[in-house]
Amino acid sequence: MLGSKKIRALLVAGVLAALTAIPAFADQRLQGVWLYSGPEHAALLINGSNFVWVWVDGQTFIGSFTVSGGRATFNVTQVHNAHSDLWHNHRETWTYNFTFQANNRLVINNWVYLRS
């Protein structure tokens, strides 16, 4: 029975469906507000495929992101300079490795963020 073409086709279709669902699951786990766990104040807010990232120096970056496996690519479109209080168009792409740890921890490269 496992040798039939229908079963093999269904098995292949199931594996492909599972593989395409992995990035969507990763996106879902990233949704929300993440606060930097270090002594400085920083935050990452993710809503859908959009993000707002407030860095420790006060700069704020906004844009969109995509996920592939354990890598997130952030496409920055705007930046707010805290010192001049101005928004600027900005075209930059950042690619970071990320992992999830116990207790609602998100590790992006070597920065640890906690779910708020």
C-alpha positions in Angstrom: 0.0 0.0 0.0 2.8 2.5 0.8 4.2 1.8 -2.7 1.2 3.2 -4.5 1.6 6.4 -6.5 -1.4 8.1 -4.6 0.2 7.5 -1.2 3.6 8.8 -2.4 1.9 11.9 -3.9 0.0 12.6 -0.7 3.2 12.1 1.3 5.1 14.5 -0.9 2.3 17.0 -0.8 2.1 16.8 3.0 5.9 17.3 3.4 5.8 20.3 1.1 2.8 21.8 3.0 4.7 21.4 6.3 7.8 23.0 4.8 5.9 26.0 3.6 4.2 26.4 7.0 7.5 26.6 8.9 8.2 30.3 8.0 4.6 31.2 8.8 5.0 29.6 12.2 8.3 31.5 12.8 6.6 34.7 11.9 3.8 34.0 14.4 6.2 33.4 17.2 8.0 36.7 16.5 4.8 38.7 16.7 4.5 41.2 19.6 6.7 43.4 21.8 10.3 42.4 22.7 12.3 44.3 25.3 16.1 44.1 25.4 17.3 42.3 28.5 20.5 44.3 28.9 21.1 47.3 31.0 20.2 49.7 28.2 16.7 50.3 27.0 15.8 48.9 23.5 12.7 47.3 22.0 11.6 45.4 19.0 7.9 45.6 18.0 6.7 43.2 15.3 3.2 43.3 13.7 2.7 41.1 10.7 5.7 41.6 8.5 6.4 45.1 9.8 8.7 46.1 12.6 9.7 49.1 14.7 13.1 48.7 16.3 14.2 51.2 19.0 17.9 50.9 19.6 19.8 51.7 22.8 21.1 54.9 21.3 17.5 56.2 20.8 17.4 55.7 17.0 14.2 54.2 15.7 14.1 52.1 12.6 11.0 51.0 10.8 10.4 48.7 7.8 9.4 45.1 6.9 11.0 41.8 7.5 10.9 38.2 6.2 11.9 34.9 7.9 13.5 31.9 6.4 14.3 29.2 8.9 16.4 30.7 11.7 17.3 33.9 9.8 15.3 37.1 9.7 16.0 39.8 7.1 14.9 43.3 8.1 14.4 45.9 5.3 14.7 49.3 6.8 12.7 52.1 5.1 12.7 54.9 7.7 14.9 56.0 10.6 14.3 58.5 13.3 17.3 60.3 14.8 16.6 60.9 18.4 19.1 63.8 18.5 17.7 65.8 15.6 14.1 64.5 16.1 13.7 64.0 12.3 12.6 61.1 10.2 14.6 60.2 7.2 14.2 57.7 4.3 16.6 54.9 4.8 17.4 51.9 2.6 19.3 49.2 4.5 19.0 45.5 4.9 20.0 43.6 8.0 20.1 39.8 8.2 20.3 38.2 11.6 20.2 34.7 13.0 17.6 34.2 15.7 16.5 31.5 18.1 13.8 31.1 20.8 14.7 30.0 24.3 12.7 29.1 27.3 10.9 31.8 29.3 9.8 33.8 26.3 13.4 34.8 25.2 14.3 35.7 21.7 18.0 35.7 20.8 18.9 37.8 17.8 22.6 37.2 17.1 23.9 37.7 20.6 21.2 40.1 21.9 18.6 38.7 24.2 15.1 40.1 24.1 12.2 39.2 26.5 8.6 39.1 25.4 6.7 42.0 27.0 
